[in-house]
Amino acid sequence: MRPLTLLLFLMAVGTLLAQPFDPTRPPNTYRNADNPHYWKNRAPYPGYWQQDVHYLLKARLDDAEDLVAGEAT
């Protein structure tokens, strides 16, 4: 009887602490594999190629002279 009571208690607490579903704000499924509009899930046309890169930029802005200087790695 005691394990059953503990199990029911834990299930009730889990249900109360769960995040409620709000139908007015659907979940963000933009990057899901089943989203045909996400660019990583499909190529726009056959033979399309796009380089996926990540840059580290160190830039300096000089407002007085209207200059931008920096390095990319």
PyMOL Python script that loads the backbone (N, CA, C, O; Angstrom):
from pymol import cmd

cmd.read_pdbstr("""\
ATOM      1  N   MET A   1       0.824  -1.198   0.000  1.00  0.00           N
ATOM      2  CA  MET A   1       0.000   0.000   0.000  1.00  0.00           C
ATOM      3  C   MET A   1       0.866   1.258   0.000  1.00  0.00           C
ATOM      4  O   MET A   1       0.546   2.242  -0.668  1.00  0.00           O
ATOM      5  N   ARG A   2       1.961   1.218   0.754  1.00  0.00           N
ATOM      6  CA  ARG A   2       2.818   2.389   0.845  1.00  0.00           C
ATOM      7  C   ARG A   2       3.487   2.728  -0.500  1.00  0.00           C
ATOM      8  O   ARG A   2       3.530   3.906  -0.854  1.00  0.00           O
ATOM      9  N   PRO A   3       4.013   1.750  -1.269  1.00  0.00           N
ATOM     10  CA  PRO A   3       4.598   2.093  -2.576  1.00  0.00           C
ATOM     11  C   PRO A   3       3.565   2.680  -3.543  1.00  0.00           C
ATOM     12  O   PRO A   3       3.887   3.567  -4.333  1.00  0.00           O
ATOM     13  N   LEU A   4       2.338   2.189  -3.480  1.00  0.00           N
ATOM     14  CA  LEU A   4       1.294   2.721  -4.353  1.00  0.00           C
ATOM     15  C   LEU A   4       0.984   4.176  -3.996  1.00  0.00           C
ATOM     16  O   LEU A   4       0.799   5.009  -4.884  1.00  0.00           O
ATOM     17  N   THR A   5       0.929   4.478  -2.707  1.00  0.00           N
ATOM     18  CA  THR A   5       0.676   5.852  -2.265  1.00  0.00           C
ATOM     19  C   THR A   5       1.811   6.770  -2.707  1.00  0.00           C
ATOM     20  O   THR A   5       1.568   7.887  -3.164  1.00  0.00           O
ATOM     21  N   LEU A   6       3.045   6.302  -2.572  1.00  0.00           N
ATOM     22  CA  LEU A   6       4.202   7.093  -2.989  1.00  0.00           C
ATOM     23  C   LEU A   6       4.177   7.328  -4.501  1.00  0.00           C
ATOM     24  O   LEU A   6       4.454   8.435  -4.962  1.00  0.00           O
ATOM     25  N   LEU A   7       3.851   6.306  -5.260  1.00  0.00           N
ATOM     26  CA  LEU A   7       3.773   6.438  -6.708  1.00  0.00           C
ATOM     27  C   LEU A   7       2.696   7.449  -7.112  1.00  0.00           C
ATOM     28  O   LEU A   7       2.937   8.295  -7.974  1.00  0.00           O
ATOM     29  N   LEU A   8       1.532   7.371  -6.508  1.00  0.00           N
ATOM     30  CA  LEU A   8       0.460   8.314  -6.817  1.00  0.00           C
ATOM     31  C   LEU A   8       0.841   9.743  -6.432  1.00  0.00           C
ATOM     32  O   LEU A   8       0.517  10.692  -7.146  1.00  0.00           O
ATOM     33  N   PHE A   9       1.526   9.890  -5.305  1.00  0.00           N
ATOM     34  CA  PHE A   9       1.978  11.211  -4.873  1.00  0.00           C
ATOM     35  C   PHE A   9       2.975  11.798  -5.874  1.00  0.00           C
ATOM     36  O   PHE A   9       2.863  12.966  -6.246  1.00  0.00           O
ATOM     37  N   LEU A  10       3.939  11.001  -6.306  1.00  0.00           N
ATOM     38  CA  LEU A  10       4.935  11.489  -7.259  1.00  0.00           C
ATOM     39  C   LEU A  10       4.300  11.833  -8.607  1.00  0.00           C
ATOM     40  O   LEU A  10       4.702  12.801  -9.252  1.00  0.00           O
ATOM     41  N   MET A  11       3.326  11.055  -9.028  1.00  0.00           N
ATOM     42  CA  MET A  11       2.638  11.357 -10.283  1.00  0.00           C
ATOM     43  C   MET A  11       1.844  12.655 -10.167  1.00  0.00           C
ATOM     44  O   MET A  11       1.808  13.444 -11.111  1.00  0.00           O
ATOM     45  N   ALA A  12       1.212  12.883  -9.022  1.00  0.00           N
ATOM     46  CA  ALA A  12       0.442  14.107  -8.821  1.00  0.00           C
ATOM     47  C   ALA A  12       1.362  15.323  -8.803  1.00  0.00           C
ATOM     48  O   ALA A  12       1.037  16.352  -9.396  1.00  0.00           O
ATOM     49  N   VAL A  13       2.503  15.215  -8.131  1.00  0.00           N
ATOM     50  CA  VAL A  13       3.449  16.328  -8.079  1.00  0.00           C
ATOM     51  C   VAL A  13       4.001  16.604  -9.472  1.00  0.00           C
ATOM     52  O   VAL A  13       4.124  17.763  -9.867  1.00  0.00           O
ATOM     53  N   GLY A  14       4.334  15.557 -10.220  1.00  0.00           N
ATOM     54  CA  GLY A  14       4.834  15.743 -11.581  1.00  0.00           C
ATOM     55  C   GLY A  14       3.820  16.417 -12.479  1.00  0.00           C
ATOM     56  O   GLY A  14       4.179  17.237 -13.323  1.00  0.00           O
ATOM     57  N   THR A  15       2.561  16.076 -12.304  1.00  0.00           N
ATOM     58  CA  THR A  15       1.505  16.693 -13.103  1.00  0.00           C
ATOM     59  C   THR A  15       1.332  18.164 -12.737  1.00  0.00           C
ATOM     60  O   THR A  15       1.116  18.997 -13.617  1.00  0.00           O
ATOM     61  N   LEU A  16       1.425  18.486 -11.468  1.00  0.00           N
ATOM     62  CA  LEU A  16       1.254  19.870 -11.036  1.00  0.00           C
ATOM     63  C   LEU A  16       2.421  20.756 -11.458  1.00  0.00           C
ATOM     64  O   LEU A  16       2.235  21.945 -11.714  1.00  0.00           O
ATOM     65  N   LEU A  17       3.626  20.183 -11.534  1.00  0.00           N
ATOM     66  CA  LEU A  17       4.803  20.968 -11.880  1.00  0.00           C
ATOM     67  C   LEU A  17       5.061  21.032 -13.381  1.00  0.00           C
ATOM     68  O   LEU A  17       5.946  21.768 -13.817  1.00  0.00           O
ATOM     69  N   ALA A  18       4.326  20.294 -14.164  1.00  0.00           N
ATOM     70  CA  ALA A  18       4.523  20.293 -15.613  1.00  0.00           C
ATOM     71  C   ALA A  18       4.124  21.638 -16.201  1.00  0.00           C
ATOM     72  O   ALA A  18       3.238  22.319 -15.683  1.00  0.00           O
ATOM     73  N   GLN A  19       4.790  22.014 -17.291  1.00  0.00           N
ATOM     74  CA  GLN A  19       4.454  23.265 -17.953  1.00  0.00           C
ATOM     75  C   GLN A  19       3.171  23.077 -18.748  1.00  0.00           C
ATOM     76  O   GLN A  19       3.049  22.119 -19.511  1.00  0.00           O
ATOM     77  N   PRO A  20       2.224  23.972 -18.580  1.00  0.00           N
ATOM     78  CA  PRO A  20       0.959  23.827 -19.312  1.00  0.00           C
ATOM     79  C   PRO A  20       1.136  24.165 -20.791  1.00  0.00           C
ATOM     80  O   PRO A  20       1.969  24.998 -21.148  1.00  0.00           O
ATOM     81  N   PHE A  21       0.365  23.526 -21.630  1.00  0.00           N
ATOM     82  CA  PHE A  21       0.380  23.810 -23.060  1.00  0.00           C
ATOM     83  C   PHE A  21      -0.546  24.983 -23.331  1.00  0.00           C
ATOM     84  O   PHE A  21      -1.702  24.984 -22.906  1.00  0.00           O
ATOM     85  N   ASP A  22      -0.039  25.970 -24.032  1.00  0.00           N
ATOM     86  CA  ASP A  22      -0.824  27.151 -24.382  1.00  0.00           C
ATOM     87  C   ASP A  22      -1.079  27.126 -25.887  1.00  0.00           C
ATOM     88  O   ASP A  22      -0.150  27.351 -26.663  1.00  0.00           O
ATOM     89  N   PRO A  23      -2.315  26.858 -26.323  1.00  0.00           N
ATOM     90  CA  PRO A  23      -2.573  26.768 -27.762  1.00  0.00           C
ATOM     91  C   PRO A  23      -2.439  28.095 -28.498  1.00  0.00           C
ATOM     92  O   PRO A  23      -2.344  28.105 -29.725  1.00  0.00           O
ATOM     93  N   THR A  24      -2.431  29.214 -27.777  1.00  0.00           N
ATOM     94  CA  THR A  24      -2.262  30.505 -28.445  1.00  0.00           C
ATOM     95  C   THR A  24      -0.801  30.786 -28.764  1.00  0.00           C
ATOM     96  O   THR A  24      -0.509  31.655 -29.586  1.00  0.00           O
ATOM     97  N   ARG A  25       0.115  30.072 -28.134  1.00  0.00           N
ATOM     98  CA  ARG A  25       1.546  30.216 -28.408  1.00  0.00           C
ATOM     99  C   ARG A  25       2.104  28.847 -28.763  1.00  0.00           C
ATOM    100  O   ARG A  25       2.547  28.122 -27.872  1.00  0.00           O
ATOM    101  N   PRO A  26       2.096  28.473 -30.033  1.00  0.00           N
ATOM    102  CA  PRO A  26       2.595  27.154 -30.408  1.00  0.00           C
ATOM    103  C   PRO A  26       4.098  27.051 -30.157  1.00  0.00           C
ATOM    104  O   PRO A  26       4.787  28.071 -30.119  1.00  0.00           O
ATOM    105  N   PRO A  27       4.608  25.850 -29.988  1.00  0.00           N
ATOM    106  CA  PRO A  27       6.038  25.682 -29.733  1.00  0.00           C
ATOM    107  C   PRO A  27       6.867  26.102 -30.947  1.00  0.00           C
ATOM    108  O   PRO A  27       6.388  26.070 -32.080  1.00  0.00           O
ATOM    109  N   ASN A  28       8.096  26.490 -30.696  1.00  0.00           N
ATOM    110  CA  ASN A  28       8.991  26.909 -31.768  1.00  0.00           C
ATOM    111  C   ASN A  28       9.535  25.665 -32.464  1.00  0.00           C
ATOM    112  O   ASN A  28      10.423  24.993 -31.939  1.00  0.00           O
ATOM    113  N   THR A  29       9.008  25.367 -33.631  1.00  0.00           N
ATOM    114  CA  THR A  29       9.436  24.190 -34.386  1.00  0.00           C
ATOM    115  C   THR A  29      10.191  24.590 -35.643  1.00  0.00           C
ATOM    116  O   THR A  29      10.260  23.810 -36.593  1.00  0.00           O
ATOM    117  N   TYR A  30      10.753  25.780 -35.665  1.00  0.00           N
ATOM    118  CA  TYR A  30      11.417  26.273 -36.867  1.00  0.00           C
ATOM    119  C   TYR A  30      12.574  25.376 -37.284  1.00  0.00           C
ATOM    120  O   TYR A  30      12.725  25.087 -38.471  1.00  0.00           O
ATOM    121  N   ARG A  31      13.392  24.930 -36.340  1.00  0.00           N
ATOM    122  CA  ARG A  31      14.574  24.136 -36.676  1.00  0.00           C
ATOM    123  C   ARG A  31      14.332  22.631 -36.647  1.00  0.00           C
ATOM    124  O   ARG A  31      15.282  21.858 -36.772  1.00  0.00           O
ATOM    125  N   ASN A  32      13.100  22.203 -36.488  1.00  0.00           N
ATOM    126  CA  ASN A  32      12.810  20.770 -36.476  1.00  0.00           C
ATOM    127  C   ASN A  32      13.086  20.152 -37.838  1.00  0.00           C
ATOM    128  O   ASN A  32      13.023  20.822 -38.869  1.00  0.00           O
ATOM    129  N   ALA A  33      13.391  18.867 -37.820  1.00  0.00           N
ATOM    130  CA  ALA A  33      13.703  18.160 -39.061  1.00  0.00           C
ATOM    131  C   ALA A  33      12.502  18.052 -39.987  1.00  0.00           C
ATOM    132  O   ALA A  33      12.674  17.903 -41.197  1.00  0.00           O
ATOM    133  N   ASP A  34      11.300  18.122 -39.451  1.00  0.00           N
ATOM    134  CA  ASP A  34      10.117  17.990 -40.300  1.00  0.00           C
ATOM    135  C   ASP A  34       9.586  19.332 -40.811  1.00  0.00           C
ATOM    136  O   ASP A  34       8.515  19.369 -41.417  1.00  0.00           O
ATOM    137  N   ASN A  35      10.301  20.423 -40.584  1.00  0.00           N
ATOM    138  CA  ASN A  35       9.887  21.731 -41.089  1.00  0.00           C
ATOM    139  C   ASN A  35      10.477  21.925 -42.488  1.00  0.00           C
ATOM    140  O   ASN A  35      11.692  22.072 -42.616  1.00  0.00           O
ATOM    141  N   PRO A  36       9.653  21.930 -43.535  1.00  0.00           N
ATOM    142  CA  PRO A  36      10.198  22.050 -44.894  1.00  0.00           C
ATOM    143  C   PRO A  36      10.713  23.450 -45.224  1.00  0.00           C
ATOM    144  O   PRO A  36      11.395  23.624 -46.233  1.00  0.00           O
ATOM    145  N   HIS A  37      10.404  24.448 -44.401  1.00  0.00           N
ATOM    146  CA  HIS A  37      10.824  25.816 -44.690  1.00  0.00           C
ATOM    147  C   HIS A  37      12.171  26.174 -44.062  1.00  0.00           C
ATOM    148  O   HIS A  37      12.704  27.248 -44.340  1.00  0.00           O
ATOM    149  N   TYR A  38      12.733  25.308 -43.226  1.00  0.00           N
ATOM    150  CA  TYR A  38      14.033  25.587 -42.602  1.00  0.00           C
ATOM    151  C   TYR A  38      15.124  25.286 -43.619  1.00  0.00           C
ATOM    152  O   TYR A  38      15.127  24.208 -44.214  1.00  0.00           O
ATOM    153  N   TRP A  39      16.040  26.205 -43.829  1.00  0.00           N
ATOM    154  CA  TRP A  39      16.997  26.098 -44.929  1.00  0.00           C
ATOM    155  C   TRP A  39      17.935  24.914 -44.791  1.00  0.00           C
ATOM    156  O   TRP A  39      18.413  24.410 -45.807  1.00  0.00           O
ATOM    157  N   LYS A  40      18.218  24.447 -43.595  1.00  0.00           N
ATOM    158  CA  LYS A  40      19.121  23.302 -43.452  1.00  0.00           C
ATOM    159  C   LYS A  40      18.442  21.983 -43.799  1.00  0.00           C
ATOM    160  O   LYS A  40      19.120  20.966 -43.949  1.00  0.00           O
ATOM    161  N   ASN A  41      17.128  21.979 -43.929  1.00  0.00           N
ATOM    162  CA  ASN A  41      16.414  20.742 -44.225  1.00  0.00           C
ATOM    163  C   ASN A  41      16.271  20.472 -45.716  1.00  0.00           C
ATOM    164  O   ASN A  41      15.878  19.372 -46.102  1.00  0.00           O
ATOM    165  N   ARG A  42      16.578  21.439 -46.554  1.00  0.00           N
ATOM    166  CA  ARG A  42      16.388  21.223 -47.990  1.00  0.00           C
ATOM    167  C   ARG A  42      17.253  22.209 -48.772  1.00  0.00           C
ATOM    168  O   ARG A  42      17.607  23.283 -48.286  1.00  0.00           O
ATOM    169  N   ALA A  43      17.568  21.821 -49.959  1.00  0.00           N
ATOM    170  CA  ALA A  43      18.233  22.741 -50.882  1.00  0.00           C
ATOM    171  C   ALA A  43      17.163  23.416 -51.741  1.00  0.00           C
ATOM    172  O   ALA A  43      16.173  22.766 -52.078  1.00  0.00           O
ATOM    173  N   PRO A  44      17.318  24.701 -52.111  1.00  0.00           N
ATOM    174  CA  PRO A  44      16.295  25.388 -52.883  1.00  0.00           C
ATOM    175  C   PRO A  44      16.101  24.803 -54.282  1.00  0.00           C
ATOM    176  O   PRO A  44      14.996  24.839 -54.823  1.00  0.00           O
ATOM    177  N   TYR A  45      17.167  24.266 -54.865  1.00  0.00           N
ATOM    178  CA  TYR A  45      17.065  23.653 -56.190  1.00  0.00           C
ATOM    179  C   TYR A  45      18.195  22.638 -56.329  1.00  0.00           C
ATOM    180  O   TYR A  45      19.167  22.711 -55.577  1.00  0.00           O
ATOM    181  N   PRO A  46      18.103  21.705 -57.255  1.00  0.00           N
ATOM    182  CA  PRO A  46      19.165  20.708 -57.431  1.00  0.00           C
ATOM    183  C   PRO A  46      20.485  21.386 -57.801  1.00  0.00           C
ATOM    184  O   PRO A  46      20.509  22.314 -58.610  1.00  0.00           O
ATOM    185  N   GLY A  47      21.560  20.921 -57.213  1.00  0.00           N
ATOM    186  CA  GLY A  47      22.867  21.494 -57.482  1.00  0.00           C
ATOM    187  C   GLY A  47      23.199  22.698 -56.623  1.00  0.00           C
ATOM    188  O   GLY A  47      24.276  23.277 -56.770  1.00  0.00           O
ATOM    189  N   TYR A  48      22.304  23.088 -55.733  1.00  0.00           N
ATOM    190  CA  TYR A  48      22.545  24.237 -54.860  1.00  0.00           C
ATOM    191  C   TYR A  48      23.611  23.883 -53.836  1.00  0.00           C
ATOM    192  O   TYR A  48      23.618  22.777 -53.296  1.00  0.00           O
ATOM    193  N   TRP A  49      24.501  24.812 -53.571  1.00  0.00           N
ATOM    194  CA  TRP A  49      25.554  24.594 -52.591  1.00  0.00           C
ATOM    195  C   TRP A  49      25.683  25.851 -51.752  1.00  0.00           C
ATOM    196  O   TRP A  49      25.696  26.962 -52.282  1.00  0.00           O
ATOM    197  N   GLN A  50      25.778  25.675 -50.450  1.00  0.00           N
ATOM    198  CA  GLN A  50      25.952  26.812 -49.557  1.00  0.00           C
ATOM    199  C   GLN A  50      26.970  26.433 -48.503  1.00  0.00           C
ATOM    200  O   GLN A  50      26.903  25.353 -47.916  1.00  0.00           O
ATOM    201  N   GLN A  51      27.906  27.322 -48.269  1.00  0.00           N
ATOM    202  CA  GLN A  51      28.928  27.083 -47.267  1.00  0.00           C
ATOM    203  C   GLN A  51      28.402  27.545 -45.911  1.00  0.00           C
ATOM    204  O   GLN A  51      27.960  28.685 -45.768  1.00  0.00           O
ATOM    205  N   ASP A  52      28.450  26.666 -44.926  1.00  0.00           N
ATOM    206  CA  ASP A  52      28.014  26.990 -43.571  1.00  0.00           C
ATOM    207  C   ASP A  52      29.268  27.285 -42.756  1.00  0.00           C
ATOM    208  O   ASP A  52      29.993  26.361 -42.387  1.00  0.00           O
ATOM    209  N   VAL A  53      29.533  28.547 -42.471  1.00  0.00           N
ATOM    210  CA  VAL A  53      30.776  28.944 -41.812  1.00  0.00           C
ATOM    211  C   VAL A  53      30.474  29.728 -40.541  1.00  0.00           C
ATOM    212  O   VAL A  53      29.373  30.242 -40.346  1.00  0.00           O
ATOM    213  N   HIS A  54      31.469  29.800 -39.700  1.00  0.00           N
ATOM    214  CA  HIS A  54      31.389  30.574 -38.464  1.00  0.00           C
ATOM    215  C   HIS A  54      32.668  31.405 -38.372  1.00  0.00           C
ATOM    216  O   HIS A  54      33.771  30.860 -38.421  1.00  0.00           O
ATOM    217  N   TYR A  55      32.523  32.699 -38.241  1.00  0.00           N
ATOM    218  CA  TYR A  55      33.653  33.603 -38.187  1.00  0.00           C
ATOM    219  C   TYR A  55      33.811  34.165 -36.780  1.00  0.00           C
ATOM    220  O   TYR A  55      32.837  34.326 -36.045  1.00  0.00           O
ATOM    221  N   LEU A  56      35.046  34.458 -36.424  1.00  0.00           N
ATOM    222  CA  LEU A  56      35.349  35.179 -35.199  1.00  0.00           C
ATOM    223  C   LEU A  56      35.908  36.530 -35.630  1.00  0.00           C
ATOM    224  O   LEU A  56      37.000  36.599 -36.194  1.00  0.00           O
ATOM    225  N   LEU A  57      35.174  37.594 -35.369  1.00  0.00           N
ATOM    226  CA  LEU A  57      35.563  38.931 -35.801  1.00  0.00           C
ATOM    227  C   LEU A  57      35.963  39.777 -34.601  1.00  0.00           C
ATOM    228  O   LEU A  57      35.299  39.779 -33.564  1.00  0.00           O
ATOM    229  N   LYS A  58      37.068  40.495 -34.773  1.00  0.00           N
ATOM    230  CA  LYS A  58      37.487  41.489 -33.785  1.00  0.00           C
ATOM    231  C   LYS A  58      37.469  42.829 -34.513  1.00  0.00           C
ATOM    232  O   LYS A  58      38.315  43.091 -35.368  1.00  0.00           O
ATOM    233  N   ALA A  59      36.504  43.668 -34.171  1.00  0.00           N
ATOM    234  CA  ALA A  59      36.320  44.926 -34.899  1.00  0.00           C
ATOM    235  C   ALA A  59      36.465  46.115 -33.966  1.00  0.00           C
ATOM    236  O   ALA A  59      36.160  46.043 -32.776  1.00  0.00           O
ATOM    237  N   ARG A  60      36.943  47.213 -34.544  1.00  0.00           N
ATOM    238  CA  ARG A  60      37.055  48.476 -33.821  1.00  0.00           C
ATOM    239  C   ARG A  60      36.302  49.537 -34.625  1.00  0.00           C
ATOM    240  O   ARG A  60      36.488  49.657 -35.836  1.00  0.00           O
ATOM    241  N   LEU A  61      35.460  50.295 -33.946  1.00  0.00           N
ATOM    242  CA  LEU A  61      34.683  51.354 -34.591  1.00  0.00           C
ATOM    243  C   LEU A  61      35.216  52.710 -34.151  1.00  0.00           C
ATOM    244  O   LEU A  61      35.412  52.958 -32.961  1.00  0.00           O
ATOM    245  N   ASP A  62      35.446  53.574 -35.114  1.00  0.00           N
ATOM    246  CA  ASP A  62      35.892  54.938 -34.834  1.00  0.00           C
ATOM    247  C   ASP A  62      34.799  55.879 -35.327  1.00  0.00           C
ATOM    248  O   ASP A  62      34.703  56.169 -36.520  1.00  0.00           O
ATOM    249  N   ASP A  63      33.971  56.354 -34.386  1.00  0.00           N
ATOM    250  CA  ASP A  63      32.853  57.222 -34.752  1.00  0.00           C
ATOM    251  C   ASP A  63      33.324  58.589 -35.242  1.00  0.00           C
ATOM    252  O   ASP A  63      32.682  59.199 -36.097  1.00  0.00           O
ATOM    253  N   ALA A  64      34.425  59.063 -34.710  1.00  0.00           N
ATOM    254  CA  ALA A  64      34.904  60.388 -35.099  1.00  0.00           C
ATOM    255  C   ALA A  64      35.347  60.404 -36.560  1.00  0.00           C
ATOM    256  O   ALA A  64      35.093  61.377 -37.269  1.00  0.00           O
ATOM    257  N   GLU A  65      35.998  59.351 -37.013  1.00  0.00           N
ATOM    258  CA  GLU A  65      36.508  59.280 -38.385  1.00  0.00           C
ATOM    259  C   GLU A  65      35.623  58.444 -39.308  1.00  0.00           C
ATOM    260  O   GLU A  65      35.918  58.329 -40.497  1.00  0.00           O
ATOM    261  N   ASP A  66      34.529  57.851 -38.779  1.00  0.00           N
ATOM    262  CA  ASP A  66      33.654  56.955 -39.545  1.00  0.00           C
ATOM    263  C   ASP A  66      34.444  55.801 -40.160  1.00  0.00           C
ATOM    264  O   ASP A  66      34.344  55.530 -41.356  1.00  0.00           O
ATOM    265  N   LEU A  67      35.233  55.125 -39.317  1.00  0.00           N
ATOM    266  CA  LEU A  67      36.059  54.009 -39.779  1.00  0.00           C
ATOM    267  C   LEU A  67      35.687  52.735 -39.036  1.00  0.00           C
ATOM    268  O   LEU A  67      35.302  52.756 -37.867  1.00  0.00           O
ATOM    269  N   VAL A  68      35.814  51.623 -39.756  1.00  0.00           N
ATOM    270  CA  VAL A  68      35.675  50.298 -39.164  1.00  0.00           C
ATOM    271  C   VAL A  68      36.950  49.543 -39.487  1.00  0.00           C
ATOM    272  O   VAL A  68      37.340  49.451 -40.651  1.00  0.00           O
ATOM    273  N   ALA A  69      37.603  49.002 -38.466  1.00  0.00           N
ATOM    274  CA  ALA A  69      38.825  48.224 -38.668  1.00  0.00           C
ATOM    275  C   ALA A  69      38.710  46.944 -37.865  1.00  0.00           C
ATOM    276  O   ALA A  69      38.034  46.904 -36.838  1.00  0.00           O
ATOM    277  N   GLY A  70      39.372  45.900 -38.335  1.00  0.00           N
ATOM    278  CA  GLY A  70      39.306  44.653 -37.591  1.00  0.00           C
ATOM    279  C   GLY A  70      39.993  43.513 -38.293  1.00  0.00           C
ATOM    280  O   GLY A  70      40.545  43.664 -39.383  1.00  0.00           O
ATOM    281  N   GLU A  71      39.948  42.348 -37.633  1.00  0.00           N
ATOM    282  CA  GLU A  71      40.530  41.126 -38.161  1.00  0.00           C
ATOM    283  C   GLU A  71      39.491  40.025 -38.083  1.00  0.00           C
ATOM    284  O   GLU A  71      38.628  40.023 -37.206  1.00  0.00           O
ATOM    285  N   ALA A  72      39.588  39.092 -39.012  1.00  0.00           N
ATOM    286  CA  ALA A  72      38.704  37.922 -39.019  1.00  0.00           C
ATOM    287  C   ALA A  72      39.551  36.666 -38.927  1.00  0.00           C
ATOM    288  O   ALA A  72      40.592  36.560 -39.575  1.00  0.00           O
ATOM    289  N   THR A  73      39.100  35.716 -38.119  1.00  0.00           N
ATOM    290  CA  THR A  73      39.800  34.430 -38.015  1.00  0.00           C
ATOM    291  C   THR A  73      38.831  33.307 -38.244  1.00  0.00           C
ATOM    292  O   THR A  73      39.218  32.139 -38.200  1.00  0.00           O
TER     293      THR A  73
END
""", "prot")
cmd.dss("prot")
cmd.show_as("cartoon", "prot")
cmd.util.cbc("prot")
cmd.orient("prot")
